[in-house]
Structure formats: structure tokens, C-alpha cells
């Protein structure tokens, strides 16, 4: 009697496992199908934009602007500037849509790369803006010119000559090289999936959902790769920093 009961339980468990697996596979297939449909739709819109189709351009903006604005805002934290960059991006899309090649990649990846480059350029432009201050000051800390005509210029000093150099010194260069080598070594210690996920998320600025779509993997799996990869990378870099600190104290 007990043997019959055990066999029935095992059969029930096997049936349950058999039904769970198709559910997971079906969800993954549905997600892949949705991503493929989205890619086809965006590629079609890009082709129409290349033919100066304003309705397609408006549809493309509605479908992608939120994603691209989020990417720009992660790079350039100034919201007004990020909004200006977004306008620049879609002006570039209107002008350069014909350069998109569907055979060489996905439309969203093309748009994301364009947005990332524009956002980085905006940060560089901001950093390169000159600060309008006078480079000359009075040697004695008082007013500028004197009452004796040309004596004022002789009392002025060039403040730029007293500023420390922005160029890194030898110790700075050595420290940067050591840290770069440590990062490369720590990245090599990650799994291929973790490296790919981190590169897409932090070097290309993709969201977790975009990384999952790019890799054709479930969102939960990609989040796990990113989380575990960051934990491993942080631990490895902390140990490398400690080693560098000990070497510096010895030196």
C-alpha cells in the first residue's frame, strides 16, 4: 500500500516539474518574440525617417525618447542640459537615419550609441568652458594702478604662474597605472556573462531591461549577473587597493 503511495507522489512531482519547465521556456520565447517585434518596428521607422517621413519620426520619438533621455541623464546629471542633448540627438537622427544599416545591428543599439556619444560630448563641452577671471592681480594685494602713471603695471603679477600644474606627477601616473592594471585583472576574474552585462550596463549605459533584450536573456538572470559581478569586482578592487596601500607605505 505504501509503495503505491510513493509512486503516485513521485509521478505527481515529475508532472509538476515537467509543467514548470515549459512555463519558463514559454515566457522566455514570448519575451524574445516581443523584442524581435520591437526591433522590426524600430527598423521600419528608421527606414521611413530616412525618406523624410515626419509621421515615422514622431512615432520613433514616442517609442524611444524615454529610454534615450534616461541614458543621457545618467551621463549628464544637469536636466536642462540633458533635455537639450535629447533634442540634438533627434536632429541627428533626422539627418543621419539613412546611415543606419539593419543588417549590421539593431535600431535601438544604433540610437543608444548615438545618444551616448552626444551625452559624453556635452559633458566635455561643459568641462571645457572657460572661466572668465582676470589673470593679473596686485603684488601688494591693494588696488591696481598708482597715481604715478605707468607704475601700476609694474606692481601686477601673473596669477597663472602661481597656480599648481594640472598635469599628473610621477606618483599619480604610477598610481593610475596600478589601478588600471588591477581593474583589468579583476575584470578577467569575472565570468563571461558578468563581464558582458557590466560592460553593456556601465560602459554603454544600457538599463537592465535593455541588457536583457540585447543578450536575449531573462531580466532576472541579467540582474543576478550584474549584482554578482559588481560584488566580485568590488571585493577584488578593495583587496588590490589594500595591497597598493601597503606597497606605498613600504616605499
Steps between C-alpha positions, in 0.01 A plus 500: 500500500782740592688411181202606293481833690869579442476432130201729467686781681803464276278508196333817626837669560626401156185636341538825693861540392404423143238772499731758666769471233270578205363802688851646537585421139174650378566823693850528353369432150228760544755758617728425206209526259399837648858630471522382140170671416621822662828487308315446172267790576787738585697394191193568285459845656868578444464408132202732467679781685785464251239585233402816696175351634395738779231267636759223537736743671232592753422131562871425544530784751205373704638146500860580599529845658442382858774237471749739340423781746564263792836408347598865445394595852721228649799654323412871524324560832392854409139451388472817285819403318378141464183628336705706254715197423186294431393760243843484339474121484173500308621773267795271425262205455298697246815588307687170533224237492610390156833385646326236715557151360255242628734217401774629730304543822178588676340841470488553877871418530573757226291763675655418839854536364411836344343622825796387708751682278294819504463487879873449551573787261269727702690420819830572327370830364390604846839410648677694226310825551743779599470676834512874443722636777788741485839332495672805652497628858679762708825385656424674827136392509377858458344684209617483141665810357686770688493875466842515335383399152671179384585367845184285522612237248828444682315407820281234334581130506384220272277278717516212252870463569419423866236235429610138550522291185197288411722236344544182709834446665705178490330353808156580357586329173631194683188483715270531196689226316483271802127555538437442129695175516306393809167574328601301193609207716177510702288514183682194369396317815128540421297259293431585137135572576591735784756688288253542214220619728721751682647633176157557348359654819789728601701562183209527255250634753226241435234426759458148639201444271699615197791274596258207530358576157847538349618167643162325445493395865234528774511826694547321833802312368663821374438677832665208680804515268537874555456477878742211547747650255503830692544318830795301366652807334464712814662235718786451256566875469486546878768233542709660223468842668618354829801345329585831331473677834741257664747540213478880529571493871800273450633726224 
